[in-house]
Amino acid sequence: MYPAEIVMPMKAELTDNGFDELTSPEEVENALKSEGTTLVMINSVCGCAAGAARPAVVMAINNNTKRPDKLTTSFAGFDTAAVNKIRQMLLPYPPSSPSIALFKDGELVHMIERHQIEGRPAQVIARNLIAAFETYC
């Protein structure tokens, strides 16, 4: 597990922008199986989370009229039990952090894996998310 002093500022990039933290399997289950749309980002300490994934989700939610009903996040290597539950709900996708998923009425409808984040600018990822919001939200 990563120490809190490293993780907390990275968590704040999302929580300061309206994301709720999912820190237990029960919170994950309640959030992702609920009615409506829920965006979940598995956050990470890696450079692609800092340079692309976190800026992309913030950009997408702030630059679109359609957006998910709920914004949620959990941190890989810190919120271990919660992330494991999210990953169960993302099957058949393999574990990936960072990653971004959109659920609608408890069903996974859109997924962005790490390999789709690495090496891409935040604007490209944000456009991908905005298109998913337009379709599902």
RONURO-281826 format. One record per residue (C-alpha): residue in three letters; x, y, z. Coordinates in steps of 0.02 Angstrom, whole numbers. Layout:
N
    r       x       y       z
  ALA       X       Y       Z
...
***
This chain:
137
    r       x       y       z
  MET       0       0       0
  TYR      53     176     -34
  PRO      71     297     112
  ALA     -72     419     139
  GLU      40     572     119
  ILE      75     521     -61
  VAL    -102     467    -105
  MET    -208     605     -27
  PRO    -157     746    -147
  MET    -192     632    -295
  LYS    -361     586    -223
  ALA    -399     770    -197
  GLU    -380     806    -383
  LEU    -543     709    -406
  THR    -633     736    -241
  ASP    -608     924    -257
  ASN    -701     908    -423
  GLY    -854     819    -354
  PHE    -799     636    -353
  ASP    -852     529    -206
  GLU    -725     407    -137
  LEU    -766     222    -136
  THR    -663     147       5
  SER    -755     -15      43
  PRO    -832    -157     -58
  GLU   -1004    -109       8
  GLU    -986      70     -54
  VAL    -932       4    -224
  GLU   -1080    -114    -236
  ASN   -1204      23    -186
  ALA   -1132     150    -307
  LEU   -1106      42    -460
  LYS   -1267     -58    -449
  SER   -1377      95    -422
  GLU   -1501     167    -545
  GLY   -1436     299    -665
  THR   -1260     326    -728
  THR   -1103     312    -624
  LEU    -926     353    -679
  VAL    -789     266    -582
  MET    -604     300    -599
  ILE    -477     181    -526
  ASN    -344     309    -481
  SER    -159     273    -475
  VAL      10     349    -430
  CYS      78     322    -606
  GLY     122     461    -725
  CYS     -18     420    -847
  ALA    -145     446    -708
  ALA     -70     615    -665
  GLY     -39     674    -842
  ALA    -188     603    -933
  ALA    -323     507    -837
  ARG    -362     628    -695
  PRO    -356     784    -804
  ALA    -462     695    -936
  VAL    -605     649    -818
  VAL    -608     824    -744
  MET    -606     899    -918
  ALA    -746     785    -977
  ILE    -864     821    -831
  ASN    -832    1008    -840
  ASN    -851    1027   -1028
  ASN   -1011     937   -1067
  THR   -1194     966   -1034
  LYS   -1225     779   -1014
  ARG   -1130     696    -873
  PRO   -1150     546    -759
  ASP   -1270     556    -611
  LYS   -1131     500    -494
  LEU    -943     527    -500
  THR    -840     403    -400
  THR    -659     352    -376
  SER    -554     225    -285
  PHE    -365     218    -270
  ALA    -264      65    -324
  GLY    -136      15    -194
  PHE    -228     110     -58
  ASP    -416      70     -61
  THR    -373    -112     -92
  ALA    -536    -199     -47
  ALA    -639     -70    -142
  VAL    -529     -81    -297
  ASN    -540    -272    -293
  LYS    -730    -260    -291
  ILE    -729    -135    -436
  ARG    -617    -252    -535
  GLN    -739    -396    -506
  MET    -877    -286    -576
  LEU    -769    -242    -728
  LEU    -746    -421    -785
  PRO    -704    -480    -917
  TYR    -583    -333    -923
  PRO    -417    -373    -838
  PRO    -357    -269    -689
  SER    -298    -101    -749
  SER    -247      57    -659
  PRO    -282     188    -699
  SER    -445     147    -783
  ILE    -611     233    -809
  ALA    -780     148    -821
  LEU    -958     205    -847
  PHE   -1103     106    -775
  LYS   -1286     131    -820
  ASP   -1419      53    -709
  GLY   -1288     -65    -636
  GLU   -1219    -123    -804
  LEU   -1047     -82    -872
  VAL   -1073      16   -1034
  HIS    -904      97   -1069
  MET    -725      56   -1018
  ILE    -558     142   -1041
  GLU    -410      35    -992
  ARG    -233      88    -950
  HIS    -169      43   -1123
  GLN    -297     167   -1194
  ILE    -233     302   -1075
  GLU     -44     282   -1088
  GLY      35     396   -1218
  ARG    -128     488   -1257
  PRO    -160     669   -1213
  ALA    -296     708   -1087
  GLN    -399     794   -1223
  VAL    -414     633   -1324
  ILE    -471     535   -1172
  ALA    -592     674   -1124
  ARG    -670     669   -1299
  ASN    -692     480   -1280
  LEU    -781     507   -1114
  ILE    -888     649   -1181
  ALA    -947     536   -1322
  ALA    -993     402   -1194
  PHE   -1086     532   -1091
  GLU   -1182     587   -1245
  THR   -1232     406   -1279
  TYR   -1273     344   -1104
  CYS   -1312     493    -992
***
